[in-house]
Amino acid sequence: MQEDAEALKESLMKDFGKYIQFAYIDVQSEEVKNYPKIAAILKRVNLPLTVINDEPRFHGGISNDMISEAVREIRTHRP
């Protein structure tokens, strides 16, 4: 899963550069405690979970195309 996430990161950085902040969080590590909103829903979603702007957006797989499109849409509607 981490390898897929790294490939996604590379793709997003290529397409959006400085507008992207990317973090891979192992939900079985202590680090997940830094994301209480996400920790609270982990039992209801299928991993991997993609979060954009602190909002859970996709779960159960990584689709570079879907995630890129969601980021592009947010960038387009940004004031």
N, CA, C and O atoms as CSV, one atom per row, in Angstrom:
chain,resi,resn,atom,element,x,y,z
A,1,MET,N,N,0.824,-1.189,0.000
A,1,MET,CA,C,0.000,0.000,0.000
A,1,MET,C,C,0.873,1.259,0.000
A,1,MET,O,O,0.562,2.236,-0.681
A,2,GLN,N,N,1.959,1.229,0.763
A,2,GLN,CA,C,2.827,2.401,0.825
A,2,GLN,C,C,3.462,2.685,-0.531
A,2,GLN,O,O,3.657,3.847,-0.888
A,3,GLU,N,N,3.783,1.651,-1.282
A,3,GLU,CA,C,4.351,1.850,-2.621
A,3,GLU,C,C,3.348,2.544,-3.533
A,3,GLU,O,O,3.721,3.435,-4.296
A,4,ASP,N,N,2.080,2.147,-3.462
A,4,ASP,CA,C,1.038,2.804,-4.257
A,4,ASP,C,C,0.893,4.259,-3.854
A,4,ASP,O,O,0.707,5.133,-4.701
A,5,ALA,N,N,0.978,4.511,-2.562
A,5,ALA,CA,C,0.869,5.886,-2.065
A,5,ALA,C,C,2.037,6.738,-2.560
A,5,ALA,O,O,1.851,7.904,-2.907
A,6,GLU,N,N,3.219,6.168,-2.592
A,6,GLU,CA,C,4.388,6.908,-3.081
A,6,GLU,C,C,4.251,7.228,-4.568
A,6,GLU,O,O,4.636,8.309,-5.012
A,7,ALA,N,N,3.706,6.289,-5.331
A,7,ALA,CA,C,3.471,6.539,-6.756
A,7,ALA,C,C,2.444,7.658,-6.931
A,7,ALA,O,O,2.593,8.511,-7.806
A,8,LEU,N,N,1.421,7.652,-6.113
A,8,LEU,CA,C,0.421,8.716,-6.152
A,8,LEU,C,C,1.061,10.051,-5.811
A,8,LEU,O,O,0.807,11.050,-6.483
A,9,LYS,N,N,1.874,10.077,-4.791
A,9,LYS,CA,C,2.557,11.311,-4.389
A,9,LYS,C,C,3.373,11.873,-5.548
A,9,LYS,O,O,3.295,13.066,-5.842
A,10,GLU,N,N,4.145,11.032,-6.197
A,10,GLU,CA,C,4.955,11.485,-7.327
A,10,GLU,C,C,4.083,12.080,-8.424
A,10,GLU,O,O,4.415,13.120,-8.992
A,11,SER,N,N,2.974,11.425,-8.719
A,11,SER,CA,C,2.059,11.903,-9.751
A,11,SER,C,C,1.457,13.257,-9.369
A,11,SER,O,O,1.409,14.176,-10.186
A,12,LEU,N,N,1.002,13.371,-8.124
A,12,LEU,CA,C,0.400,14.626,-7.675
A,12,LEU,C,C,1.421,15.763,-7.640
A,12,LEU,O,O,1.104,16.893,-8.012
A,13,MET,N,N,2.637,15.471,-7.198
A,13,MET,CA,C,3.674,16.495,-7.152
A,13,MET,C,C,4.018,16.966,-8.567
A,13,MET,O,O,4.273,18.150,-8.789
A,14,LYS,N,N,4.022,16.046,-9.505
A,14,LYS,CA,C,4.292,16.395,-10.900
A,14,LYS,C,C,3.199,17.308,-11.450
A,14,LYS,O,O,3.484,18.285,-12.141
A,15,ASP,N,N,1.946,16.979,-11.135
A,15,ASP,CA,C,0.817,17.728,-11.674
A,15,ASP,C,C,0.522,19.034,-10.932
A,15,ASP,O,O,0.084,20.010,-11.542
A,16,PHE,N,N,0.762,19.053,-9.613
A,16,PHE,CA,C,0.318,20.197,-8.816
A,16,PHE,C,C,1.431,20.880,-8.023
A,16,PHE,O,O,1.213,21.946,-7.449
A,17,GLY,N,N,2.591,20.292,-7.987
A,17,GLY,CA,C,3.760,20.895,-7.357
A,17,GLY,C,C,3.535,21.389,-5.947
A,17,GLY,O,O,3.118,20.631,-5.072
A,18,LYS,N,N,3.809,22.648,-5.730
A,18,LYS,CA,C,3.789,23.241,-4.389
A,18,LYS,C,C,2.408,23.264,-3.739
A,18,LYS,O,O,2.297,23.524,-2.541
A,19,TYR,N,N,1.375,23.003,-4.495
A,19,TYR,CA,C,0.015,23.034,-3.938
A,19,TYR,C,C,-0.342,21.761,-3.174
A,19,TYR,O,O,-1.406,21.674,-2.562
A,20,ILE,N,N,0.547,20.784,-3.214
A,20,ILE,CA,C,0.279,19.492,-2.597
A,20,ILE,C,C,1.104,19.307,-1.336
A,20,ILE,O,O,2.315,19.530,-1.333
A,21,GLN,N,N,0.448,18.905,-0.283
A,21,GLN,CA,C,1.112,18.395,0.914
A,21,GLN,C,C,0.633,16.962,1.042
A,21,GLN,O,O,-0.570,16.700,1.055
A,22,PHE,N,N,1.563,16.049,1.135
A,22,PHE,CA,C,1.219,14.635,1.091
A,22,PHE,C,C,1.814,13.938,2.298
A,22,PHE,O,O,2.973,14.164,2.647
A,23,ALA,N,N,1.023,13.095,2.930
A,23,ALA,CA,C,1.536,12.305,4.047
A,23,ALA,C,C,0.926,10.911,3.971
A,23,ALA,O,O,-0.277,10.756,3.759
A,24,TYR,N,N,1.762,9.912,4.146
A,24,TYR,CA,C,1.302,8.539,4.266
A,24,TYR,C,C,1.286,8.224,5.753
A,24,TYR,O,O,2.317,8.330,6.417
A,25,ILE,N,N,0.150,7.843,6.275
A,25,ILE,CA,C,0.006,7.551,7.692
A,25,ILE,C,C,-0.334,6.074,7.866
A,25,ILE,O,O,-1.320,5.588,7.313
A,26,ASP,N,N,0.477,5.376,8.626
A,26,ASP,CA,C,0.185,3.991,8.963
A,26,ASP,C,C,-0.836,4.034,10.101
A,26,ASP,O,O,-0.513,4.443,11.216
A,27,VAL,N,N,-2.054,3.616,9.817
A,27,VAL,CA,C,-3.133,3.737,10.800
A,27,VAL,C,C,-2.961,2.793,11.981
A,27,VAL,O,O,-3.709,2.887,12.955
A,28,GLN,N,N,-2.001,1.896,11.915
A,28,GLN,CA,C,-1.724,1.026,13.051
A,28,GLN,C,C,-0.594,1.571,13.913
A,28,GLN,O,O,-0.169,0.926,14.871
A,29,SER,N,N,-0.113,2.754,13.571
A,29,SER,CA,C,0.959,3.379,14.344
A,29,SER,C,C,0.370,4.442,15.281
A,29,SER,O,O,-0.802,4.803,15.175
A,30,GLU,N,N,1.189,4.919,16.176
A,30,GLU,CA,C,0.775,5.980,17.097
A,30,GLU,C,C,0.480,7.288,16.367
A,30,GLU,O,O,-0.244,8.141,16.882
A,31,GLU,N,N,1.038,7.445,15.177
A,31,GLU,CA,C,0.868,8.680,14.411
A,31,GLU,C,C,-0.597,8.986,14.109
A,31,GLU,O,O,-0.968,10.151,13.960
A,32,VAL,N,N,-1.428,7.957,14.017
A,32,VAL,CA,C,-2.838,8.164,13.699
A,32,VAL,C,C,-3.537,8.998,14.777
A,32,VAL,O,O,-4.567,9.616,14.507
A,33,LYS,N,N,-2.990,9.020,15.986
A,33,LYS,CA,C,-3.582,9.833,17.057
A,33,LYS,C,C,-3.540,11.318,16.739
A,33,LYS,O,O,-4.287,12.098,17.330
A,34,ASN,N,N,-2.676,11.720,15.814
A,34,ASN,CA,C,-2.599,13.117,15.389
A,34,ASN,C,C,-3.760,13.497,14.471
A,34,ASN,O,O,-3.917,14.663,14.110
A,35,TYR,N,N,-4.558,12.519,14.100
A,35,TYR,CA,C,-5.685,12.727,13.187
A,35,TYR,C,C,-6.954,12.138,13.805
A,35,TYR,O,O,-7.472,11.140,13.304
A,36,PRO,N,N,-7.460,12.733,14.875
A,36,PRO,CA,C,-8.599,12.133,15.595
A,36,PRO,C,C,-9.854,11.976,14.740
A,36,PRO,O,O,-10.598,11.011,14.913
A,37,LYS,N,N,-10.094,12.885,13.843
A,37,LYS,CA,C,-11.275,12.793,12.978
A,37,LYS,C,C,-11.193,11.538,12.098
A,37,LYS,O,O,-12.198,10.869,11.858
A,38,ILE,N,N,-10.009,11.241,11.635
A,38,ILE,CA,C,-9.800,10.062,10.803
A,38,ILE,C,C,-9.830,8.793,11.658
A,38,ILE,O,O,-10.460,7.804,11.284
A,39,ALA,N,N,-9.155,8.826,12.792
A,39,ALA,CA,C,-9.131,7.661,13.686
A,39,ALA,C,C,-10.552,7.236,14.061
A,39,ALA,O,O,-10.825,6.048,14.228
A,40,ALA,N,N,-11.442,8.197,14.189
A,40,ALA,CA,C,-12.815,7.915,14.592
A,40,ALA,C,C,-13.605,7.141,13.539
A,40,ALA,O,O,-14.579,6.471,13.882
A,41,ILE,N,N,-13.219,7.212,12.285
A,41,ILE,CA,C,-13.992,6.533,11.238
A,41,ILE,C,C,-13.318,5.279,10.690
A,41,ILE,O,O,-13.880,4.616,9.818
A,42,LEU,N,N,-12.144,4.946,11.173
A,42,LEU,CA,C,-11.387,3.833,10.598
A,42,LEU,C,C,-12.144,2.507,10.587
A,42,LEU,O,O,-11.953,1.701,9.676
A,43,LYS,N,N,-12.981,2.271,11.562
A,43,LYS,CA,C,-13.721,1.001,11.613
A,43,LYS,C,C,-14.841,0.942,10.580
A,43,LYS,O,O,-15.407,-0.123,10.332
A,44,ARG,N,N,-15.160,2.088,9.980
A,44,ARG,CA,C,-16.269,2.140,9.015
A,44,ARG,C,C,-15.810,2.238,7.565
A,44,ARG,O,O,-16.647,2.271,6.663
A,45,VAL,N,N,-14.509,2.284,7.320
A,45,VAL,CA,C,-14.011,2.426,5.956
A,45,VAL,C,C,-13.072,1.275,5.609
A,45,VAL,O,O,-12.543,0.592,6.487
A,46,ASN,N,N,-12.883,1.083,4.334
A,46,ASN,CA,C,-11.903,0.116,3.837
A,46,ASN,C,C,-10.633,0.876,3.487
A,46,ASN,O,O,-10.670,1.906,2.815
A,47,LEU,N,N,-9.520,0.352,3.951
A,47,LEU,CA,C,-8.247,0.993,3.640
A,47,LEU,C,C,-7.801,0.609,2.240
A,47,LEU,O,O,-8.132,-0.478,1.767
A,48,PRO,N,N,-7.066,1.467,1.576
A,48,PRO,CA,C,-6.544,2.753,2.018
A,48,PRO,C,C,-7.623,3.829,1.991
A,48,PRO,O,O,-8.600,3.747,1.246
A,49,LEU,N,N,-7.416,4.819,2.812
A,49,LEU,CA,C,-8.317,5.961,2.927
A,49,LEU,C,C,-7.586,7.191,2.409
A,49,LEU,O,O,-6.480,7.497,2.853
A,50,THR,N,N,-8.199,7.885,1.483
A,50,THR,CA,C,-7.623,9.119,0.951
A,50,THR,C,C,-8.367,10.297,1.559
A,50,THR,O,O,-9.594,10.376,1.496
A,51,VAL,N,N,-7.610,11.205,2.146
A,51,VAL,CA,C,-8.162,12.391,2.787
A,51,VAL,C,C,-7.641,13.608,2.039
A,51,VAL,O,O,-6.438,13.734,1.810
A,52,ILE,N,N,-8.541,14.499,1.663
A,52,ILE,CA,C,-8.161,15.721,0.964
A,52,ILE,C,C,-8.725,16.892,1.745
A,52,ILE,O,O,-9.923,16.953,2.020
A,53,ASN,N,N,-7.849,17.817,2.099
A,53,ASN,CA,C,-8.255,18.989,2.898
A,53,ASN,C,C,-8.992,18.567,4.164
A,53,ASN,O,O,-10.035,19.126,4.502
A,54,ASP,N,N,-8.446,17.590,4.850
A,54,ASP,CA,C,-8.978,17.085,6.127
A,54,ASP,C,C,-10.326,16.387,6.010
A,54,ASP,O,O,-10.975,16.128,7.024
A,55,GLU,N,N,-10.754,16.083,4.799
A,55,GLU,CA,C,-12.027,15.394,4.599
A,55,GLU,C,C,-11.790,14.039,3.933
A,55,GLU,O,O,-11.133,13.980,2.893
A,56,PRO,N,N,-12.300,12.965,4.498
A,56,PRO,CA,C,-12.187,11.661,3.842
A,56,PRO,C,C,-12.903,11.724,2.490
A,56,PRO,O,O,-14.054,12.151,2.405
A,57,ARG,N,N,-12.212,11.296,1.447
A,57,ARG,CA,C,-12.801,11.383,0.105
A,57,ARG,C,C,-12.970,10.021,-0.566
A,57,ARG,O,O,-14.004,9.762,-1.182
A,58,PHE,N,N,-11.975,9.157,-0.455
A,58,PHE,CA,C,-12.024,7.862,-1.131
A,58,PHE,C,C,-11.520,6.788,-0.178
A,58,PHE,O,O,-10.638,7.042,0.643
A,59,HIS,N,N,-12.078,5.597,-0.287
A,59,HIS,CA,C,-11.552,4.496,0.512
A,59,HIS,C,C,-11.680,3.203,-0.268
A,59,HIS,O,O,-12.511,3.071,-1.166
A,60,GLY,N,N,-10.829,2.246,0.101
A,60,GLY,CA,C,-10.874,0.942,-0.522
A,60,GLY,C,C,-9.921,0.754,-1.689
A,60,GLY,O,O,-9.837,-0.344,-2.240
A,61,GLY,N,N,-9.209,1.786,-2.074
A,61,GLY,CA,C,-8.256,1.679,-3.176
A,61,GLY,C,C,-7.668,3.038,-3.485
A,61,GLY,O,O,-8.121,4.065,-2.980
A,62,ILE,N,N,-6.656,3.019,-4.321
A,62,ILE,CA,C,-6.025,4.274,-4.735
A,62,ILE,C,C,-6.204,4.401,-6.239
A,62,ILE,O,O,-5.710,3.572,-7.004
A,63,SER,N,N,-6.902,5.427,-6.650
A,63,SER,CA,C,-7.078,5.726,-8.069
A,63,SER,C,C,-6.418,7.068,-8.339
A,63,SER,O,O,-6.948,8.118,-7.974
A,64,ASN,N,N,-5.266,7.025,-8.977
A,64,ASN,CA,C,-4.569,8.269,-9.290
A,64,ASN,C,C,-5.458,9.229,-10.064
A,64,ASN,O,O,-5.451,10.431,-9.802
A,65,ASP,N,N,-6.222,8.705,-11.017
A,65,ASP,CA,C,-7.080,9.562,-11.832
A,65,ASP,C,C,-8.172,10.233,-11.003
A,65,ASP,O,O,-8.401,11.435,-11.133
A,66,MET,N,N,-8.846,9.462,-10.154
A,66,MET,CA,C,-9.926,10.030,-9.341
A,66,MET,C,C,-9.388,11.060,-8.350
A,66,MET,O,O,-9.991,12.115,-8.152
A,67,ILE,N,N,-8.271,10.750,-7.742
A,67,ILE,CA,C,-7.694,11.662,-6.753
A,67,ILE,C,C,-7.185,12.922,-7.436
A,67,ILE,O,O,-7.396,14.025,-6.933
A,68,SER,N,N,-6.523,12.774,-8.567
A,68,SER,CA,C,-6.051,13.950,-9.316
A,68,SER,C,C,-7.217,14.833,-9.735
A,68,SER,O,O,-7.135,16.058,-9.643
A,69,GLU,N,N,-8.291,14.222,-10.189
A,69,GLU,CA,C,-9.465,14.988,-10.598
A,69,GLU,C,C,-10.065,15.740,-9.409
A,69,GLU,O,O,-10.465,16.895,-9.550
A,70,ALA,N,N,-10.131,15.105,-8.254
A,70,ALA,CA,C,-10.663,15.771,-7.057
A,70,ALA,C,C,-9.794,16.966,-6.671
A,70,ALA,O,O,-10.313,18.026,-6.324
A,71,VAL,N,N,-8.487,16.799,-6.732
A,71,VAL,CA,C,-7.577,17.908,-6.413
A,71,VAL,C,C,-7.732,19.021,-7.454
A,71,VAL,O,O,-7.780,20.200,-7.102
A,72,ARG,N,N,-7.809,18.649,-8.716
A,72,ARG,CA,C,-7.974,19.635,-9.786
A,72,ARG,C,C,-9.268,20.429,-9.579
A,72,ARG,O,O,-9.290,21.645,-9.770
A,73,GLU,N,N,-10.324,19.752,-9.196
A,73,GLU,CA,C,-11.612,20.422,-8.960
A,73,GLU,C,C,-11.496,21.416,-7.802
A,73,GLU,O,O,-12.012,22.530,-7.886
A,74,ILE,N,N,-10.834,21.026,-6.746
A,74,ILE,CA,C,-10.641,21.923,-5.603
A,74,ILE,C,C,-9.816,23.132,-6.021
A,74,ILE,O,O,-10.147,24.258,-5.653
A,75,ARG,N,N,-8.758,22.921,-6.778
A,75,ARG,CA,C,-7.905,24.025,-7.231
A,75,ARG,C,C,-8.678,24.980,-8.128
A,75,ARG,O,O,-8.459,26.190,-8.077
A,76,THR,N,N,-9.577,24.451,-8.946
A,76,THR,CA,C,-10.359,25.263,-9.858
A,76,THR,C,C,-11.353,26.147,-9.116
A,76,THR,O,O,-11.596,27.284,-9.521
A,77,HIS,N,N,-11.928,25.632,-8.032
A,77,HIS,CA,C,-12.954,26.370,-7.292
A,77,HIS,C,C,-12.388,27.159,-6.118
A,77,HIS,O,O,-13.140,27.690,-5.302
A,78,ARG,N,N,-11.101,27.233,-6.036
A,78,ARG,CA,C,-10.451,27.969,-4.942
A,78,ARG,C,C,-10.531,29.468,-5.209
A,78,ARG,O,O,-10.271,29.914,-6.326
A,79,PRO,N,N,-10.891,30.249,-4.187
A,79,PRO,CA,C,-10.975,31.705,-4.388
A,79,PRO,C,C,-9.624,32.334,-4.658
A,79,PRO,O,O,-9.534,33.547,-4.846
